[in-house]
Amino acid sequence: MPLQQHHNILSRIGSRIIYYSYSSNMTRTLFSLTAALVGSSSAFTQSPSFSNASFSNPPMTGTMQKNTFLPAGTDLTKRSFSSLSESASSQSSSSRHSMLFAKEMSTYDIDTDENAEQSLADNPITYGANGQPSSPQTVNGDAGNVANRYSSVLESMDLNIPSLKELPSQRAISSNDVFCNRELRLDNIRAIGFDMDYTLAQYQQPNFDKLAFDGAKEKLVNSLGYPKEVLDFEYDHTYWVRGLIIDTARGNFLKIDRHKYVRVAYHGFSPISSNMRKQIYSKTFNKQPSFTEKGFVNMDTLFQHVDAHLFALLVEMKDFGEHEFLDMRTYEEIYRQVRECVDLCHRDGVIKDEVARDPEKYLVLDDGLLPMLRQYRENGIKVFLLTNSYWEYTSTAMNYLYHEKKVDEETQKKNEWTELFDLVVVGACKPAYLKDPYLNLFRVEPEDGSLKNTDGLFEIEALGEGGAEKFLEMGKCFQGGNWNHLQAMLETTAGEEIIYVGDHLYADVLRSKRALGWRSCFIMPELPEEMRIFNSQVDLRKSIMQLRSLRDELGAYADTMRLEMTKASFSESRAMEKKIEQIEEDDGKIKEKLSEAHRQYHSAFHPRWGQMFVAGYQDSRFGYFVKNYACLYTSKATNLGLASAARAFRTSGELLPHDNMLSRPSTEFVDAEVE
């Protein structure tokens, strides 16, 4: 029953709510639901402090104990949410309460618990040494044996499935699984391609990023004249998550939802207030930003954590330091020079030379890599490498992954790793490789990395029958070119015959699928941690979603009474008005608890930015693009090797709000057309 469900959730979440139920078969019933919520709600944050002598990372937040929901009847202690209790008790008339919220909220704020999201930016939650995550729980709960899980549907469909007994009692969901957004049959794939960086080659963090960070610092100071204090900057990759947007013109960092509404914003390392955020990004007329304009940079790859951290530190130095050099430069100019210096580190040997010297310090070995690539080729699927890295670095990284150790110069020149691929393309310049049909193709000499001109498509055509095979017999390593060359050499006739695996959401996934119709697999090294936290917070999330459902149901009932008041007598109208006032008061109580629970939930994922795939209660921009453009996604490329070449990936199915609401056991369908 709906009321019983609400009673259960309110008992867990801790609130006293009095409201009137309604039903065509029931008269008014008064419920008083009580429970206790115990735990520390304190959160501490500090703005970074900078002096002319030293600039470093912003101070980390203070420690606190994780909130814990206790059963109803638990004695309250001094650590209870006294502030919330005082807030609830101090509420006056519900109409005044509604007017206050109407002034503070914009048209985007319908039941979004904006205060909870903003408080995550203003007061990020962190956990101390004793703040261990809650005990792991299976997402599906206690499902019993497999027959019980499927017995109802099998009986209704009159199906006898003997193989059912072979299945385990619960389906195991692992971070090594491959997840599906768009159905895909591997046995229809003719070619599979891989990016290298953060795809086939995983990196040790923060060691690898520090090469670019430290190299860029030195270039800024020694080549561009930045203050020497920049050399004192320290790198912290944990401050950032993928999917953020850098507003280079203002020095801001944004997290937006799928509707391009900014949910959380920072200026450098300082949180931007809710009102200021709305004034900048929402309260405009006929100028709604798309966040694709010049000046907005999407953090679609892990490489951009370096740019973000160095830029944020320079924003703080410009704002709080006394440096005429920075005062004379805009935020946009500073970011552009940061990007140039970081990019130069990837091209001038700062990174390549150090990785070649000590690959064990920077590269992660995966014993599933070689078997996966060989298995694809044995199954008749063509395998290609398509990377923006140039030959020298590609050879260094792939030799280490192939031999699982640092090799001597003579062994490196042999490049035995190329036997894993039918085709190798370096210096691809994605995403231009996927868009520009006029980019020239060069052949790479593997021993020394020298380049030779080719006539590309004309040469393949001139070789006659079997031209692609003959062309590759002359050498299968190339630099540059474009997708026309690639598809001709692979002898594919349609984009859907190719699946490309990469870590860059835009250059690897979105462009290849949108422009060419390639199938795509997105690599997310962060996925295991996201899944681990989601699993530990699943009960809290269920509580939050049930409270939101309760608010929606109460709001709909109140709105029905408002309409009925226009037709009611004076006495009936007064009675309805009192009910509405009670509902609005109850709604305020629920909102208080819901806001704190929502903040706790998001802060478990990240103390500043929250859950990567979610902004508020909707998909984040990052989650939206992953869902719409990544046919598959997984935590590492070698997870694909755990599936056979005959595997068919199926989606879990999606519902629009009307179907989603009707699918709940607490709802019933009323056919308005019949009535």
N, C-alpha and C positions, 0 to 999 in steps of 0.2 A: 504494500500500500504506500502511496506517496507520503502520507503524513508520518508513517512509521520510518520511512527512509530519512525524511528530514529530521525526525527525532534522533535517529542514530548519529547523523552527522553533527548535529548541534551538540550532542553529548560529547563528541570527540573534540570539536573545535572550541567549545567553551563559551557559551553565551546564554543569556536568558531572553527568550523571545516569546512575546504574547501576540497571537494573531488569530483571526477568524478563518476557519476553513469553509470551503463552499463545495457544494455538489448538488446535482439535480435531485438526489435521493437523501440528502442530509440537511438537517437544520444547523444553525450555528453551533459550533463546538469550540470551547475554549481550551487551549493547550498552554501549559507552562513547561518549557523545556530548560533544564538547568544542567550545568556541568562546570568543570573547573579547568582552566588553562594555566599551567604552571611553567615557569622557565624564565630565563633572563632575556630581556628585550633590549638590553643596552647595546649600542654599537658605537664605535669610535672611528673617527676619520681625522686625518691631518692633511692640510695642504702642504705641498713641498716648500721647504724653506731654502732660499738661495742667498748666497753672499757673493761678493765680487771675487772672493778667494777660491771658492769651491762650489761646484755644481755637481750633483749626483742624482741618484734615483729618488723619487718621492718617498717619504717614510712610509713603511707598511702600516696597515691599520692595526689597532690594538686587538687584544684577544678577548674572546667572550665564549661562554658556553652555549652550545646549541640548544635551541628551544625544544622542549619535550612535551608532547601531549600526554596527559595522564587520564586515567578513567574517571568517570563521574564520581563525585563524592570524595576525591582526594583533597586533603587539607591544604588550604592556601597558605603560602609562606610570604615572607617579605619580598621574595623575588617575583611575586605575581605581577601581572601587568596592571599596576596601580593606575598608571596614566590612562589606560584604556577604560578602566572602571570609572575613574573620575570623569572622563569624557562622556561616557554613556549616561551617568547620573546627572550631569549638568545640562543635558539637552532640555530645551524648553519646548515650546509648541512646534509641532512638526512642520507647520507652514513656514515658520521662520527658518527652520533647518533647511527646507527645500530652497528657499530664496537664497540662502548663503551659498549653497552648492551651485545654484544656477548662475551666480555671478562669477564663480571661480572656474567653471568648466566651459570648454568650447564645444562646438557641435561634434567634435571627434571623440568626446569623452563619455559616450553612452556606456555605462557599466564597465569601464575599463580599469577602475581602481587606480586612477592616475597617481594618487598620492603614494600608493605602494611602490609604483615604479620609480617615481622621483625620489622617494626615500632611499631606494637602493643606491641611487647615485650620490645622494647627500650623506647617507650613513651606511656605507657598505658593511656587511656582516662578515666577520672572519671567525675562525674557530681556533681555540688554543690547543696546547699539546694534548689535553685530555678530551678534546671535542671530537671523539671518534664518530664516524657515520653510523647510522642505525643498521641493525642486522639485515643482511641481504634477504630479499623476499622474491619469490617468483612472481612475475607480472601477472600470470594467469591464476594465481592462487592455488588452492588445493583442488585440482581438477579430478582427482580420483583416477581410476583406470581409464584407458583410452576408449573402451566400449561406452562408458558413461558419458564421455565427452561428445560422442557422435550418435548415441543411441536414438535420440529424439528424431534427428533428421533422417537417419536411415530407415526408421520405422515409418515415418510419414511418406517417404519416397519409395517404400517397399523395395529396399535394396539389401542384398546379402553380400557382404564384403569379407571373404575369408582372410584376406591379407591384413585385416584390421588388427588381428591379434599379434602381428609382428611389430606393431608400433609401440614405442614406450608409453608409459602412463602419462607422461608430460612431454611436450615438445621442448627441447632445449634450444634456447636462443642465445647465441654467442656473438661477441664482437668480431669474431672471424667469419661470420655469415656475410653473404652478399644479399643486399636488400634491393627490392625492385619497385620502381615507380612506373615503368612501362613494360608490358609483357615482352619477353624476349626468348627466342629459341636459339641456343648456341649452335645447334646442328644446321642452322641456316646461315651462319656466319662464314664467310670465305676468307676474311683477313682480320687479324687483331693487331692493333698498334699500341705502343706504350710510350709515354713520356719518360724521361729519365729522372730528373730532380724531383724528390719527394714522391716518386712513383716506384720505379725500379730501385732507385737509390734513395734510401731513407737516411736521415742525418741525425747525429747526436746533438741534442740541444742542452744547454745553449752554446756549446763549443763552436758549432758551425756558424751560427749567426754572429758570434762575436768577431769572427774574421772580417766580415763585412762591416760590422759596427765600428770596430777599432780602426780599420783601414779608412773608412769614411771620415772619422774624426780627424785623423792625421791629414787627410786631403783638404778638409775644410779649413784647418788652421794653417798648414804649411803652404798650400797652393792658393787659397782664396782669402786668407787674412782674417779668419774668424778669431775671436778672443782665445787666448791660450787655455782659459778655464774649460773650454770644450773638451780638452784632453782628459779632464777629470770625470767626464760622464761615464756612467756604468750602465750596462745593458740588463734589462729584466724582461724576458720574453713572456713571463706569466701575466704581465699587465694587460695583454691584448688577446683578442679572439678574432677569428676570421669573420668576414661579413660586415665589418664596420665600414663607415665612409669617412674619409678625411676631407674636410672643408678647408682646402689650402688657403683660400682667400681670407678666412677668419681665424685660422689656427684651431679649429674645432674638430672633435671626433664624435661621430653620430652612430647610433643604432636605430634603424628605422624598420617599420613593419612592411608587410606586403603591399599596403596601400600608400606607401611613401610618407607616412606620418612618423615624425621623429619622436621616439619614445624616451631615449636617454641621450644626453649630450655632455661632453666635457670640453673645456677650453684648456688645452695643454693637459695638465693633471687635475684641474679644478672643475668640479661639477657645475654645470650651468643650471640656474634655477628654472623651475617649470614655466614661470611667466616669461622670462627672457627667451627661453627656447621657443615658446609659441610665437612671440613677437618676431623672432628671426625667421622661422621656418614655416609657420602656419598662418598667421594673421596677415595675409597678403591678398590683394585683389587681382585676379586674372594673371597671377605670376607664380602659381604653384610650382615649386622646383621639382624637376624629375630626377635630380641627383645624377644625371648623365652629362650635365653641362660642363664646360671647361672650368676647372677649379675644384671639381669633386673627383676624388680618387677612391675607387672601391678596393677594399682589402680582401681580394679574392684568393690570395696565395700566402703561404706561411712566410715566404721571403719578405713580404711587406711589413712584418713585425719590426724589422730593423729600421725601415724608413719611419714608421709611426713613432717608435720610441725616441729616435734621434730628433725628429721634428718636434715632438712634445717637449723634450728637454730644452730645445732652442726657443720654443714659444715661451716657456717659463723664464728663461734667461732674458729674453727681450722684454717681457712684461715687468719683471721684478728686479732685474739687474740694471746697472748703469753702464751701458756699452753703446757709445755713439755709433759704432760700426753696425750694430743690429737695429738701432733706432732709425737708421737711414734706409732700412730694407723692409719691404712688406713681408707678411707671412708667406705670400705666394712665392716671392723671390727666394726666401729661405728654403721652402720646401723643394723648389726646383733645383737648387744647388745641392740639397741633401740627396735627391734622387739621382743627380748626375754623379755624385761622388760614390754612392752605393753601387750604381751600375758600372762605374769604372773599375771598382774592386772585382767585379765578376769578369772583367775583360783584360786586366793588365797583369794578372799573375798573383795578386795579393791573396786570393782564395786558392786558385789552382796550385800554386807552388807549395803552399802549406799543406793542402790535402795530399799532394803527391809525396811530400816528405813524411807525413805521419797519417796515413789513411785510417788506421784503427781508431784514432782519436775523433774522427769526424763522420765516418760512414758506418752504417749498421748492416751486418751480414744477415742474410735470410736464407736458411737452407732449403726453402721451398722454391727459390727463384729459378734455378736451372732446371729442375724436374718439370716445372710448369711450362716453361718456354719449349722444352724438348717435346713435351706431351702434345702441345698444340700442333707442332710441325709433324709429328708422327700421325696425328689425326687428319692430316691434309689441310690444315688451316695455315695460311701464310702469316708470318709474324714479322712485324716491322718496328723499328725504333724511330721515333720522330721527336727530336728535342731541340730546344733553342740553344743549348750549350754547344760550344765549338768543339772541333775534333780533339784538340789536345786534352781538354778537361774530360770529355766523354771517354776517351781512351784510358785516362788515369782511373776514373771511377769504375768503369766497366771491367777493366783488368783486375781490379781489387775484388769486385763482387764475383767475378768468374773464378779466380784462383783462390779466393778467400784468404789472401795474404798479400803483402806488398811484394811486387815482382821487380826483377832487375831490368835494366834498360833494354837488353836484348830480347827478353821475354815480352816486354811491353810492345815492342815493335811488331811482334808477330800478330798481336791482336786476335788471339784465338777465340775470344768471346764472340766475334762476329759470326761464328758457326751457329749461334743461337737464333740468328735472324735471316730472313730472306732479303731484307732491305734495311739500310741504315741511312737516316737523313739527320745531319747535324746543322746547327746554325739556321734553323728553319724560320726564325722570325715570326712565330705565331703571335697574334692571330692573323697577320697579313698573309701568311702561307695559305690560310683557309679562305681568303677573300680576293687576293690580287692575282689574276691569271697571267700577269706579265713578268713575274719574278723569274730570274734566270737560274738554271740548274748547273751546278759544277760537280765534277767527279773528284773525290778525295783519294789521294794516294795514302793508304793506311800506314806505311812505314814511316813517313815523315810529315804527313798532314798537308802536303802540297796540293794545289787545286789545278784542275784542267777543265777547259771549256767543253761543253757538250751542246749539241743541237736539240737536246730534249725530245719533244714529241716528234719533230721532223726526223730525227735520227732513228727513233723507234719505228716510225712508219716506213722509212727507207729500207730497213732491214727485212721487210716483207713478212711472210708468215712466220709466226713465232718471234716477232721482233722484240717483244718485251724480254723474253728469255735470253735471246742473243745479246741484248743490251746489258743485261745484268751479268752475263758471263764475262764481260769486259771489266767488271767491278761493281760491287753492290753498295758501296759507300759513297754518299753524296752530301753536298752542302747546298742549302737554299732550295730554290725551285718553288713549286706550288702544287696544289692538290691535283691538278690535271696530270702532272708528271707522275705523282704517286699512284693515282688510280690506273694510269696506263701501264705502269710497271707491275702493279698487282693484278692487272687484267680483270678488274671488277667492272661491272656495268651499272651498278646502282649503289647509292650511298648506304642503304640499309644492309648491304653485305659486309660493311666494315664496322667494327666496334673499336673505339679509341678510348684508352685508359689514361687518365691524367689527373693532376691535383689542382690545376688552375681552373676555377669555376667559369671564367669568361673565355680565356684563350683555348682551353682544352675541351670544355664541355659545351658551353652555350653556342660558341661560334661554329663548331663542327656539326652540331645538330641543327641549328637554325639555318645555316647557309648551305650545308651539303647533305643533310639528312642522315649523317652517320649515326650509328648507335653509340652510346656513351656510357662509360663507367667512371664515376667520380671517386677519387681516393681521399679519405679523410683520416689522417692519423689521430685526430682528436676524438674520433667516434667511440673508442672503448671507454674513455673517461665519461663522456656524455651518457652512455648507456648505463654505466655503473652508478652514476648519481641518480639518473632517472629511476632505476630499479629501487634504490634506497629511499626515494621520495615518492613512490607511486601511491602510497596511502594518503599522504598529504595532498597530492594532486587530485585524487578522487574526492577528498573532502572539499577542496576548493571548488571543483566543478559542481558538486552537489549544492554548495552554498550559492553559487551563481545561478543554478537552476531554481533554487528557492526564491532568490531575489526576483528573478524573471517572472515566476509564477505569482508572487505577491504583487508585483508591479502590474501585471496583466489584470489581476482581480481588482486592484484599486482603480485602474483605468475603466474597467467595466462599470464600476459603481459611479464614477464621475459622469459617465454618459447617462446612467439611469437616474441620476439626481435631477437632470433637467426635466424629467417626466414625473417625478415623485412629488408627493404632497410635502408641506413644510415639515411636519413631524418626521416623515420618512427620510426627508433630505437631511435633517439634523442628525439622525441616527447613522446614516451613511457617512456623513462628514466625520463623525467620531471614529467610525471604523477606518476611514482613510487616514485619519491622523494617527491611529494606532499602528497601521501598516507602515506609514512613513517613519514612525519612531522605531519600529522593529527593523526596518530596512537600514536605518542608520547604525543600529547595533551590529547587524550582520556585516555591514560595510567595514566597520572598525576591525572586526575579527578577520574578515576576508583580506583586508589590506595587509595586515601583519603576516598572515599565513602566506599570502602571495609573495611578499618580500622575502620571507624565509625560504620559500621554495626556489625562487630565482637565485638568491645569494648562494645557495648550495652548489650551483653550477659555476658561478663566477661572482666574486664580491662586488664587481662594478657593472658588468655587462649582462649578467644573468644567463639564461639558457640560450645556447647558440642558435637553435632552430626556431625559437619562439620570441616574440616581442609582445608584451602584454598577454593577451589571450589568443593571439593570432600568429600565423607564420611570420617570422622575421623575413626581411628581404632575402637573406641568405637561404633560409629554409624554403622560401617560395621558389627561388631559382633552382635549388637542388631538386625539389619536387617536380618542377616543370621541365627541366632540361637534362637531368641525369637519369638515363634509363635504369642504370644500376648504381649503387654506391656501396662502399665497403671501407674498412680501415686501412688495408694495405693490398697491393696488387696481387701478391701471392695467394690471397684468399680465393681468387678465381681458380687457382689450381686445385682447390678442394672440391670443385664441381667437375663432373665429367663433361665431355664435349656434346653429350646428348641432353644436357640439363635444360629444362624449360623453367624460366623464372616467371612467377605470377605476382600480380599486384594484390594488395590486401583489400582493395576496394575503397571508394570514397563516397561520401554522402554530402549533399547540400543541406543547409539548416533544416528545411522542412522534413526531409527524410530522416535526418539525424534525430530530430525531436520525436517523430512518430515511432522510431525504433526503440525508444526508451520504454521499459516496462511500466513506468509510472504514468504514461500518457494514454489517452484514448482518442480515436478519430471521430470527429463530429462532421458529418457531411452537410455543409451549409446549403448546398444546392437542393438536397432532399427536404431539409427542414423549411 
